[in-house]
Amino acid sequence: MNTSLSAERRAAELDALPGEVVDVLVVGLGVTGAGVALDAASRGLSVAAIDAHDLAFGTSRWSSKLVHGGLRYLASGQVDVAYESAVERGVLMTRTAPHLVQAVPFVLPLTPMVDRSQASLMRAGLFAGDVLRMAARTPRGVLPRPRRLSAVETLRLAPPLSPNGLRGGLLSWDGRLADDARLVIAIARTAAGLGARILTRCRALALSGDGAQVRDELTGREFAVRARAVVNATGVWAGGLVDGVALRPSRGTHLVLRGETLPDLSAGLHLPVPGASNRFVLVIPQEDGRVYVGLTDEPVDGPIPDVPEPTEADIGFLLDILGAALDVPLRRDQVAGAFAGLRPLLDGGPRDQADGTADLSRRHAVLTSRDGVVTVVGGKLTTYRRMAEDAVDAAVASAPHLDAGPSRTARLPLVGAAPPARLAALDAPRRLVRRYGTEAPLVAALAREDPALLEPAAPGLPVLRVELAWALRHEGALDAADLLDRRTRIGLVPADRAAALPIAESLLRTV
């Protein structure tokens, strides 16, 4: 099973594609599109999956990096969405990607801004979330139970909080991804190992139920791809390829802080948004020492950009919520970076602009056009696998000549996956184990050829040069942006990206 992606494999598979008819053509290689490719390939179908840019180029790399149990959806009455989230979180943490997802604690500080009735409701919500965990059959050893904290315990976990009026906190647990883009890469490579053709820099110019007109963005060559079924998984861009897909994109912005800005933070934070019953700003410490703060939920009108930009209003909103909880509020110049992503939410119909998008459903939908193109939209990163399963079911149903059994992906480990005990026994740097799982020793072994590859990609960064080399050889990276912005997340901080760029460009010439 060859899971490696490379420029050479891309070129060979692209050359062969115009002369064939594939069972399923997938357009879009974010988490959902990669999931569709894996689901279809695992059922024995021939698959070609294309993207105009790169793996995880769009919304999938701009998430909060959380695999969550749907507590917010439970609070808004979307019980089915909450349960689906809890089930899919358990699948990722226990079977398909335990190397990429780990349990992390979150503290909801009981500050003077949270009165006792609100605290009681929030505590009840956390315990309802634990009931969801049990219903999803996620073991207690994977996600511990929530509990009340004293003020001393709260400050021990989150020293930057203001102690003034602090009554304690509520402790809960959720799943955190080592990296959302790495999840997409693992899914795509697992699909490639089952025979799927994963083709980046291939833009779909037009779709129909029996294929697409495609352009190779590296050469400009245009050609037709013929398929028995076509799945449109392009997220917020879905309506540009298929008529009748009504979306209302929502912008979610995050801040990126350096670890020393919030020192000794050993738990994430849930900070209630004043005036909103079930909205929180999350403060999420990362393994690389950074801290993410997010996120906003703002409607977006007009053309959809390739790379959305955070607004100063969004940044100011997050700083205000964070500053109200801290002992020393943060300044704008302490924000090392910021990023924004667009959620492909289903349009619920006419509404006033002031209604916003915060209360739009996070359910996903699978739509089949008149000519048979299947479009999957809505949803969220946590439930990508179920979205993909439903899309492939619809594609098989719409194509009379496709023969495929039920989905297998709920029990199909992704590349690198293994039980925690096996991962702990691997002879490789811990950072590599947390990002590559069982492949970590192979990644480290590249440094036998060049010991300098075990040096940082730039001074002070945890990312090793060997990670960039591995991405070029096995993960389909084609240029410096692939290396710095998606295979690693160096690019989330502009200053770090500039420092690492010379090494990335050097490896592109030599690897």
C-alpha positions, -999 to 999 in steps of 0.1 A, spaced: 0 0 0 18 31 -12 6 61 7 33 85 -4 24 116 -24 50 133 -45 54 155 -76 64 124 -96 33 104 -86 11 134 -93 25 138 -128 22 101 -137 -14 98 -124 -24 131 -141 -11 119 -174 -31 87 -173 -64 102 -161 -78 116 -194 -79 82 -210 -99 65 -182 -134 66 -166 -132 67 -128 -160 56 -106 -160 88 -85 -145 122 -92 -141 143 -60 -137 181 -64 -121 197 -33 -94 183 -10 -103 199 23 -112 175 51 -146 166 36 -133 161 1 -104 140 13 -129 121 35 -150 114 4 -120 101 -15 -111 78 14 -146 65 19 -151 58 -18 -117 42 -22 -122 20 9 -154 6 -7 -134 -5 -37 -143 23 -61 -118 39 -84 -113 76 -73 -98 108 -86 -98 137 -62 -87 172 -74 -82 206 -59 -73 239 -75 -47 246 -49 -34 222 -22 -45 198 4 -63 217 32 -60 250 14 -94 263 24 -115 262 55 -100 230 69 -68 247 79 -84 276 97 -103 258 124 -98 260 162 -79 227 159 -106 211 182 -124 178 178 -154 186 200 -184 168 214 -211 193 203 -219 209 236 -228 242 220 -252 224 197 -269 207 226 -274 241 243 -292 254 211 -314 223 209 -296 206 180 -295 173 199 -288 152 167 -259 174 157 -245 172 192 -247 135 193 -232 131 159 -203 153 170 -198 132 202 -198 100 182 -173 112 156 -150 127 183 -149 92 198 -141 76 165 -111 99 159 -98 96 195 -101 59 199 -98 43 164 -90 63 134 -65 90 146 -55 87 182 -20 99 172 -34 132 161 -61 139 187 -56 141 225 -77 150 254 -72 185 268 -87 203 298 -107 235 296 -115 258 324 -146 280 325 -136 307 351 -165 318 374 -158 355 373 -181 383 385 -194 384 349 -209 349 354 -237 351 380 -246 320 400 -277 311 379 -255 312 347 -229 291 365 -255 265 374 -267 264 338 -232 260 325 -224 233 350 -255 214 339 -245 218 303 -210 203 310 -226 173 327 -250 169 298 -219 169 275 -206 140 296 -238 122 291 -232 126 254 -198 112 258 -213 81 275 -239 78 248 -212 79 222 -193 51 241 -161 71 244 -143 56 274 -138 77 306 -101 70 303 -101 90 270 -121 119 283 -123 124 321 -155 137 338 -162 174 343 -160 189 378 -160 220 399 -127 238 407 -118 260 436 -103 294 429 -69 281 438 -72 252 414 -84 275 387 -55 298 390 -31 269 391 -43 257 357 -46 293 343 -23 317 362 -29 346 338 -66 349 349 -75 378 372 -80 366 408 -104 395 416 -138 381 424 -129 347 410 -152 321 427 -136 290 410 -141 273 377 -157 245 358 -133 219 344 -142 199 313 -123 179 286 -124 178 249 -103 167 219 -75 188 204 -59 181 171 -21 183 168 -30 201 135 -61 203 114 -41 204 81 -22 173 92 -55 155 97 -64 163 60 -30 151 49 -34 118 68 -68 112 53 -56 120 17 -26 97 21 -47 69 35 -70 73 4 -39 72 -18 -28 40 -2 -61 25 -13 -56 36 -49 -72 71 -49 -55 96 -72 -49 127 -51 -42 156 -75 -35 191 -63 -32 222 -86 -60 208 -107 -89 232 -111 -124 221 -121 -137 246 -147 -171 230 -151 -189 200 -136 -215 176 -149 -229 144 -137 -205 124 -158 -173 143 -152 -155 177 -153 -134 200 -175 -102 204 -156 -71 226 -159 -36 216 -147 -26 248 -129 11 240 -132 11 237 -170 -22 253 -181 -32 221 -200 -70 216 -201 -87 181 -204 -118 162 -196 -121 138 -167 -149 112 -171 -166 97 -141 -196 76 -132 -203 99 -102 -192 133 -93 -190 148 -57 -186 186 -52 -169 191 -19 -155 226 -24 -171 241 7 -178 278 5 -170 277 -32 -196 249 -39 -222 273 -54 -197 285 -80 -197 250 -96 -233 238 -91 -265 259 -95 -290 260 -66 -265 256 -37 -274 284 -13 -248 291 13 -243 319 39 -206 319 47 -196 329 82 -161 342 91 -144 328 121 -112 346 133 -85 335 156 -56 352 172 -22 336 175 -2 345 206 33 334 216 34 312 247 52 338 268 22 362 264 1 339 285 27 321 306 22 288 324 -12 282 309 -18 245 312 -55 243 303 -77 259 277 -103 285 287 -139 289 279 -147 327 282 -185 335 279 -194 362 254 -215 388 273 -252 389 261 -250 355 244 -264 324 261 -242 297 244 -212 316 228 -177 314 241 -143 327 232 -118 298 234 -82 301 246 -64 270 234 -27 263 242 -9 244 215 19 219 217 42 242 197 41 268 224 16 291 207 -18 299 220 -49 304 198 -78 326 208 -111 324 189 -134 326 174 -158 351 159 -189 343 139 -196 370 114 -216 369 81 -197 374 49 -212 388 17 -198 392 -17 -171 372 -36 -154 344 -17 -116 351 -14 -91 322 -17 -76 333 16 -99 353 40 -84 380 61 -93 387 97 -106 422 103 -94 446 130 -129 446 144 -127 408 149 -93 411 165 -105 438 188 -135 418 198 -114 388 208 -89 410 227 -118 426 246 -133 393 257 -99 379 266 -87 411 284 -118 412 306 -107 378 321 -70 384 325 -51 400 353 -32 421 327 -51 428 294 -32 422 262 -21 449 238 -27 447 200 11 445 194 12 413 215 -8 395 188 19 375 168 -6 365 141 -42 361 132 -61 339 108 -97 336 95 -117 309 79 -151 308 62 -177 282 73 -199 269 45 -232 272 64 -265 264 47 -286 295 41 -317 293 63 -336 317 40 -342 355 41 -331 371 73 -320 405 86 -283 411 84 -283 418 122 -294 382 128 -259 371 119 -248 335 114 -241 324 150 -274 306 152 -274 290 118 -275 252 119 -242 233 117 -260 203 102 -246 191 69 -266 185 37 -260 163 7 -277 177 -24 -280 161 -58 -284 183 -89 -306 176 -119 -277 162 -138 -265 141 -109 -237 161 -93 -236 154 -55 -227 184 -34 -219 181 3 -220 213 24 -224 226 59 -212 205 89 -178 210 106 -144 194 108 -153 170 137 -180 153 116 -161 151 83 -162 113 82 -200 111 85 -204 139 59 -182 119 35 -201 87 42 -234 103 33 -220 119 2 -206 86 -11 -240 69 -3 -257 96 -24 -232 92 -52 -236 54 -54 -274 58 -53 -273 84 -82 -251 63 -104 -268 31 -116 -236 13 -126 -217 17 -93 -216 -13 -70 -203 -6 -35 -210 -19 0 -214 2 32 -189 26 45 -158 12 63 -142 44 75 -154 43 112 -129 16 118 -102 24 93 -71 38 109 -55 67 92 -18 67 82 3 67 114 -25 57 137 -18 33 166 -29 28 203 -13 51 228 9 24 243 24 16 209 30 53 202 47 58 235 72 30 227 84 45 194 120 55 192 116 90 178 113 126 191 79 131 209 70 160 186 73 137 156 53 110 172 24 134 180 24 146 143 33 114 124 24 86 147 40 53 137 58 70 108 78 91 132 109 68 131 108 70 93 107 108 94 136 109 118 155 84 97 158 110 69 183 128 91 208 99 87 215 112 52 219 148 65 221 153 104 213 190 99 178 180 91 172 175 129 179 212 134 149 237 136 135 251 104 144 285 120 159 295 153 135 292 182 109 272 163 99 236 172 95 225 136 124 204 124 139 206 89 133 169 85 95 176 86 99 198 55 120 171 38 94 145 46 66 167 32 84 170 -1 90 132 -4 58 118 10 31 144 15 27 160 -19 42 194 -11 52 213 -42 63 247 -31 73 268 0 38 277 8 28 241 10 56 235 34 52 265 57 15 271 56 -1 236 55 24 207 61 36 228 90 19 258 106 49 281 107 31 305 84 5 314 110 31 339 124 44 361 96 78 367 113 83 330 118 74 323 82 100 349 70 127 333 92 120 297 79 115 306 42 152 303 32 154 268 46 122 258 28 135 272 -5 168 254 0 151 220 6 130 225 -25 162 227 -46 179 197 -30 153 171 -18 
